[in-house]
Amino acid sequence: MATLPNSNVILPKGKIGNLVFYTLNGKTVVRSRPAANHKNKHHPSPLQLMQREKLKTINAFLKPIKRALDFGYQEFLTQSKKGMHWAYSEINTKGYNPTREPKIDPAFLSISKGNLLGPRNPQISKNGNSMEITWLDNSTEGKAQATDETFILCYCPEQEKYIWSEQKFRRNSGQAIITLGPDQSVLSWHVYLAFSQLNIKTGKSLLSDSVYLGKV
């Protein structure tokens, strides 16, 4: 830092190149700008590289199903925090292992979150071109209602394909059958189940925590 002598010359103010001019106690002072630290940008540490790889891998895993995740986490969405952010947390802490291939265990994916009662004793089986999901009717417990609808997601991350069943099944029916197309029936699917309950006043749905049913 240096103080410039008073003179009739008009001295600059602000940033010029690597110098910064400003007024201090009525005098013009100049100092050099601190050099930018590019160490982390151009020479990241091994830990930083691992964190970047984790972020990239988990985001790539979640991106194909982001629309379904926004539905499943709709009670908690904000302008800055979408469904992918909520789903990321569980996988980040429990479902990611950099020494494993694939690095992400889909069993730790949660596609929804909420206070609605979840399914009781859900089971899944696959027979040719159809999946059958069953559960016990618990529509008389807690906030549950007989008319609660299923939220079913089948995901094949290796192919970045998913099935978000448009057909809804009611909680008291205890059964859902998903018919697969020819291209879908030859793939293996990770299947998730939750219940949703529409709030007519708000137009939003109350969700249950999702349950991972397994890979079929």
N, C-alpha and C positions, 0 to 999 in steps of 0.2 A: 504494500500500500504506500502511496506517495501523495503529498499535498502539493498542488500546483500553485505557483506564485500568482498573486493578483496582478492583472495587467489589463490593458484595454482590449485585448484579444477576447473574442467571444469563445468561451470554452464549451466543449460538447457535454451532453448529458445522456445517460443511458449506455447501451452496449454498442461497442464498435470493435469488431473482430474479437480478440481475446481479452479486451480491456473493458472495464465498467467504470463510467464516470458518474459521480453523484456529489451532492452538497452535504458537508458536515460542518456544523458550527460556522456557517457562512463562507466556508472555503470549499473549493472544488477539490475533490479527492479522486484518485484513480487507483484501481487495483486490477490485477489479472483475474480472469474467470477461472474457477477451479477446473482442472482437467476431468473430463468425463471418465467414469470408471467402467470400462467395457469388459472387465474380467469375467463377470457372470454371464454376459451376453455372448462373448466369443470364446470363452474358456470355462464353461460350466464345470462344476465339480461332479464327481460320480454320483453323489446323492441327488443333485439337481437333475442329472440326466435320467435317473430312475424315476423321479417324480414326474418329469415331463412325459416319459414313456407310459407311466400309469395313467396320467390324465388323458393322453391321446388314445390309449387302448380302451379305457372305460367309456369315453365319449363316443368312440366308434361303435362300441357294443350297444349303447343306448339310442343312438341317433335314429335307426330305422323305426323304433317304436315310440318316438317322442310324442306323437299325437295321442296314442293310448295312455301314455304316462300323464299327459296334461289332464286327461279325463279322470284318471285314478287319483290324482293329487289335487283336484280342482278346489277343494276346501282350503288349500294352503298356498295357492298360486299368488304371486305378486308380480309387479313389473320386472323385477330383477331376478326372481327365483321361480323357475318353471319346473315342470314335472321331472325333467332330466336331472336337475340339481338335487331333488329329494331322493331319487333313485340312486344317484351317484354315492350318496353317503354310506348306505349299507354295503355296497360293493367295495367301496374304498377301504372300509374298516375290516370287513370280514371275507369278502368274496374274491379278493385279488391276490394272486401269488405269482411273482415274477419268475420263479423257477419251474412253474408248471406250464404245460401246454394242453389245451388253451389256458391262458393266464387267468381267465375269469370263470368262476363257478356259477352257472345260471341259477343254482338253487338259492343263492343269496339275493337274487333280484326280487324286489318288492314293486309290484305294478300299481299299488294303491295304498292309501293310508286313511284311517278314519275311525270313528267311534261306533259305527254300526256293527252289529254282531256278525261275525264271520261264519263260514260254513262249518258244520259239525261232521267229523269223520268222513271227509271227502275221499273218493276213490276214482281211479281212472283206468280204462282199458281201451285197447285199440283192436279193431277187427276189420281187416281189409281197408276199405275206404271210409270208415267211420270211427269216431271216438265216442265212448260213453263215459260220462261223468255222473257219479251218484253221490248223494249226501243225505244225512238225516234231517228231517224237518224240525227246525227249532224256531218256528215263526211265532211262538207264544212267549219267547224269552226276550227280556230287555226291550230295546227299541225296534226289534225285528217285526216285520209284518209278512203275512202270507204272500203279498203281492210284490215283495222285494225281487228285483231282477238280477240275473247273473251278469257278471262282467268277466268274460272268458278271453284269455289271450294265449295263443299258441305261437311260439317263437322258435325259429331256426336261425341262430346267429351266424352259422357258417355260411349260409346262403343269403343272409340279410333279408329273410322273408318272414312274414308273420300273418297270422289269421286272427282278426278281431271279429269275433262272431257277431253278426248283425241280429241274428235270431236270439231273442231273450227268453230265458226260462225262469219261472217263478220259484221262490224259495220253497213253498209248500209242495211243489211237484216232486222234489227229491231226485230229479234226473235231467240231464241234458245230453242230447246226441248231436254231434258235429259231423256233418257229411263233408268228406274231403274230395277234391277234384283229382283227376289222374296224376297231375304233376305234384300235388300235395301229398298224396297217399304214399309216395315212395320216399319221402323225407322223414327224418326224426324230429320230433317237436318237444320243446319244453313247454309245459302247460301250467297256467296260473288261473286261479279262481277267486273271485270276490263277489260280494253282493252290493247292489246300489239301490238307493231309495230316493225317488224324486221329491223335492220340496216344491210344491206348486207355486208357493208365494215367491220364492227367490229364483225359480227356474234352474237351480243347481241340485246336484245329487249328493246325498250323504253316502259315503263309501265305508266298507269294512276294510281291515287290513287284508291284503291278498295272501293266499296260501299256494305254495308251490306243490303241484301234484306229481311231478316227476317227468321223466323223459320217455316218450312212447314213439 
